[in-house]
Amino acid sequence: MSIKIAVLTLVKGRNEALLNLIKGLSANLFAEFELIIVHMNERTCLIPPCPFPVLSFGYHSTEQLPLAKARNFAVSKTNARHCIFLDVDCIPSASFMQSYAAAFNRGDKLWSGQVRYLNEKFSSETKAADFDACSLPDPIRGGLTNIPYELFWSLNFGCSRSVFETIGGFDENYMGYGAEDTDFSFTARTKEIELTTVDAIAYHQPHASYDPPLNHLEDIISNARVFYHKWGRWPMEGWLKKFAELGYISWSNNELVLLSYPAQSAIDLYLKSPS
């Protein structure tokens, strides 16, 4: 039977998280799907036997995290009529695939799934039945039946190949980390593609991160400029404000200038523990 749905995930140094994602997919009873894994600037890893087809690819780039290009590359590697983009740090619920399949049958839209954040009580040994008890809903999007295009992001979403092609895929002028998913949703809005939510829950695994993400400073500045010149407004304003307060950038209504690069010791000051 031909594959109708593909789950697409990008990986960079997250092999344990990937195995947890695969474990979650394996618990789904909906069988007509395949998993496409794209390893960014790293070797593919050994995948355990799965009850669904798995295809792994390497994607090599001068960008540390070629997110826009790697997502487009992933789509090019499947013939599925519908694609679900799932962040490697997310574990799908047991009804995840069935929820998306039902949504795809309801209409050709841009579907945004639900995300819950697992806390420090979570481990690879935690049973799926306990995920709700040791997680919290997204503090911004949780509980919203409709989200504005400004709040769209790429941790958990799906669409048909037709919708993806109408949008034009991810704009590859965005280099590395930041704003490429907001751009994707803004383009969907200009194409009059409806953005709506689907009750397909993914549980985000805790991992260390930076707030603000000074480790992605150059990418964020570059992509913010691309976004501003395209849309006439600034994305990621909260991060830009923090960068300006720390003295790394000068930011005015229509200009963004990098003033200095943070040392690694300065970046490490903003490292948050897994949560």
C-alpha positions, 0 to 999 in steps of 0.5 A: 500500500502506498504511503499517504503520510510522512513524518519529517524530523531534523536531527543534530546531536539529538540521537537519544531524543530521536529514539524517544520520538521513534518509540512514541511513533511506534505506539501509534496504531495508525499504520499508513505513514513513514518516517523521514529523518534528516541528519544535519551535518552529522552521520546517520545513526542506527535505527531500531526495527520499526513497525513503519518504514524509516528513511534516513539521510544526511544533509551537509551544509556550511550552515550549523543548522540549515533548518529551512533547506533541510526541511525542504530536502526532507519533503523532496525525499517522500512521495507522501500526499501529506507531511507532518513536521515534528521536532526531534525533541518531541514525542508524539502521543499514541493518538498523534497520527490518527488525529492528523489523518482525521484533520487532513481529511477535514480540509487542505489547511496548515494544521498546527499541533499541540505541544506539552513540555515535559519537566525534570521528572521525565526520563527515557523510562517514563511511561507514556501514560504518565506524560500528562502528569509530568508535563505542562501545556505551551504557556503561550499557545496552550488551550488556543483553538485558533492561533494567529499566524504570528504564533505559528512555529514548526515543532509540530505541524502538518499540511498537504504537499499541495499546501506546502508547494503553494507556500513555496516551502521554506524560504532558503534565504533564511540561513540557520536558526530563527524566523524561517517558520514565522516567514512560512506562516506569513506566506501561508496567510498571503496565499489565503491558506487557513491556519488552524489547530489540531488535537495532535499532542507532542511532548517536548523533551527537556534539554539545556538551552540558552535564554536569550539564545546568544549561541545563535546571535549571528543567525538571528540577526541575519534572519531578522534582517531578511524577514524585515526586508520581506515583511516590513516588520521585525521578528523575534523582537523579545530576543532582539530587545535582550541582545540590545540590552546586553550591548551586542546589537544596535536596533532601531526602527529600520536598522539592526547592527551587530556591535560585538560577538559574545565570548563563550563564557558570556554565552554560557551565563545564559545556559538554562538547565533542562526543563 
